[in-house]
Amino acid sequence: MKYTKLVFAVLAVIIAGVIAAGCIAPQNSQTPQGEWILTGIGSDNTPVIGIISLEITDTGISGNSGVNAYFGSVTFGPENNLTITGLGSTKMAGPANLMQQEQKYYNTLKAVTGWKIIDGTLTLTDNTGSALLTFADAAKSPAGTWTLDSDPSVTLSILPDGTINGRAPVNSYFGTYTLSVSNGLAFAGIGSTLMAGDDQRMQTESAFFTALNNVSGCKLENSTLRLTDSAGAVLLTFTKTPAIVGKWLLASDQNVTLHFNADGSLGGLAPVNVYGGSYTAADSTLSVGDDIISTMMAGTDEEMQAEFAFFAALKASAGYKIIDGSLIITDKDGTELLVLLQG
């Protein structure tokens, strides 16, 4: 699991984007300096497993190659010449297919002698001008957890290591994906648990899996991810699951819990009672509904006062931020109301 944690840590800082033909928006800059995502290897644009990122500055490069973080120096010459030297990386181990792809990527970087940008796509070339590596603008990324618009209980997590998982209408599922210039986004090896549900839910689940297997591209606009078929028709529409979703523990009393669900509901254990309600969150804003209800157990005066203050803080919520794994909920003026830790 160490390599996975490293991938997420590095990607949280340096990646974002998805495929020009599918998910990635064009980059306006016509210089290679910036952040990019690999969409093809070699002149045949071999699809990429997971997400490989590249950041180019005036003097160096850095990124994540699927398993390891890497770095190097870059020198620019006349007529779009570019050379990469001093390439190094961390030494984490990962799945064989990612390690093989990573090594191929490193070897190819060392052969780069030039660059060109056409329609927002960066191509690193060899001394004959042949394409070695193709990148798209890292403006936005499909990596993350998404909620199906038509059924908020259905989720899709696209992980930087080339795997997916989520919750279907009945079962949990898993699989792999690739990014490419031609296909955008495609899934493979989809499997699931084998729980049974009512006929309608099972039919809905079958249709969901069929749609996933037919995906060959995607369109990413703001917080909406649309998965498309080979003709460009939208098969599934997802909304980015806010980072706030999950279970949290009150830092000052970890017996107090707050669970934000992807479907807009919340609940947990207050200092005395079990409670529930609703919320809306977008970007850094948070609004808790007036519908908070709870059981009616009595506690000590101190416990009840703490519970009253906790509910009052929830109702006054207007924003949030996540720093070093801690959730900080604030009021409309930015004043800190609650600090919670991941549960």
Salt bridges, closest charged atoms under 4 A:
ASP151 OD2 - ARG201 NH1 2.92
GLU221 OE1 - ARG226 NH1 3.29
ASP333 OD2 - LYS332 NZ 3.55
